[in-house]
Amino acid sequence: MQQNYDKHDVRNCSLCESSFPCLANRAHECPCQLVRLTQDETEWVACKAGGDCVCTQCLIALREEFKAVTP
């Protein structure tokens, strides 16, 4: 089922500048929740993004970057 995000905040990704809907006030419905991260990956993303929200594509890229640099 396609979500309608028209009434939600639209933010720009702090890494790639693309626009994406942010549902931080309803995190369980936010598209970023589809990207499963471990605690270590979450900390890596937070550090790399400076604590800002990032789009799902950047979340996936950062997760893969973390996997590539950790044993």
Backbone hydrogen bonds in HBPLUS format (Angstrom, degrees):
<---DONOR---> <-ACCEPTOR-->    atom                        ^
c    i                          cat <-CA-CA->   ^        H-A-AA   ^      H-
h    n   atom  resd res      DA  || num        DHA   H-A  angle D-A-AA Bond
n    s   type  num  typ     dist DA aas  dist angle  dist       angle   num
A0008-HIS N   A0005-TYR O   3.12 MM   3  5.46 165.6  2.15 122.4 122.9     1
A0022-CYS N   A0009-ASP O   2.76 MM  13  5.35 166.2  1.78 157.1 159.6     2
A0011-ARG N   A0020-PHE O   2.86 MM   9  5.51 165.3  1.88 165.7 161.7     3
A0020-PHE N   A0011-ARG O   2.86 MM   9  5.51 147.1  1.97 151.7 160.1     4
A0013-CYS N   A0018-SER O   2.78 MM   5  5.38 161.7  1.81 153.2 157.8     5
A0017-GLU N   A0013-CYS O   2.92 MM   4  4.54 139.5  2.08 123.1 131.0     6
A0026-ARG N   A0023-LEU O   2.69 MM   3  5.14 154.3  1.76 116.5 125.8     7
A0029-GLU N   A0026-ARG O   2.80 MM   3  5.70 164.8  1.83 133.8 138.8     8
A0030-CYS N   A0027-ALA O   3.09 MM   3  4.98 153.8  2.16 102.4 110.6     9
A0033-GLN N   A0030-CYS O   2.98 MM   3  5.68 158.6  2.02 121.6 127.9    10
A0034-LEU N   A0031-PRO O   3.09 MM   3  5.76 167.2  2.11 118.8 122.9    11
A0035-VAL N   A0032-CYS O   3.09 MM   3  5.64 161.2  2.12 114.4 120.1    12
A0042-THR N   A0038-THR O   2.88 MM   4  6.09 155.4  1.94 149.6 156.7    13
A0043-GLU N   A0039-GLN O   3.00 MM   4  6.28 156.0  2.06 149.0 154.6    14
A0044-TRP N   A0040-ASP O   2.99 MM   4  6.23 152.9  2.06 144.8 152.6    15
A0045-VAL N   A0041-GLU O   2.90 MM   4  6.16 163.1  1.93 153.9 157.4    16
A0046-ALA N   A0042-THR O   2.96 MM   4  6.16 164.3  1.98 149.6 154.0    17
A0047-CYS N   A0043-GLU O   3.00 MM   4  6.16 155.1  2.07 144.7 151.1    18
A0048-LYS N   A0044-TRP O   2.91 MM   4  6.12 169.3  1.92 155.9 158.9    19
A0049-ALA N   A0045-VAL O   2.81 MM   4  5.84 153.5  1.88 154.1 161.0    20
A0051-GLY N   A0046-ALA O   2.90 MM   5  4.70 136.0  2.09 137.4 145.2    21
A0050-GLY N   A0047-CYS O   3.34 MM   3  5.20 156.5  2.40  97.7 104.5    22
A0052-ASP N   A0049-ALA O   3.17 MM   3  5.50 165.9  2.19 113.9 116.3    23
A0059-LEU N   A0055-CYS O   2.94 MM   4  6.29 151.2  2.03 149.6 158.9    24
A0060-ILE N   A0056-THR O   2.95 MM   4  6.18 161.4  1.99 150.6 154.1    25
A0061-ALA N   A0057-GLN O   2.98 MM   4  6.22 157.9  2.03 142.7 149.4    26
A0062-LEU N   A0058-CYS O   2.82 MM   4  5.96 160.6  1.86 149.9 154.6    27
A0063-ARG N   A0059-LEU O   2.92 MM   4  6.12 152.1  2.00 145.6 153.6    28
A0064-GLU N   A0060-ILE O   2.99 MM   4  6.25 157.8  2.04 149.5 155.0    29
A0065-GLU N   A0061-ALA O   2.87 MM   4  6.10 150.7  1.95 144.6 153.7    30
A0066-PHE N   A0062-LEU O   2.89 MM   4  6.07 159.2  1.94 147.3 152.1    31
A0067-LYS N   A0063-ARG O   3.07 MM   4  6.36 158.5  2.12 145.0 150.5    32
A0068-ALA N   A0064-GLU O   3.00 MM   4  6.21 143.6  2.13 141.9 151.8    33
A0068-ALA N   A0065-GLU O   3.12 MM   3  5.05 121.2  2.48  92.7 107.6    34
A0069-VAL N   A0065-GLU O   3.09 MM   4  6.37 138.2  2.27 146.8 157.3    35
A0069-VAL N   A0066-PHE O   3.21 MM   3  5.36 132.0  2.46  98.4 110.5    36
A0070-THR N   A0066-PHE O   3.09 MM   4  6.14 123.9  2.42 148.3 161.0    37
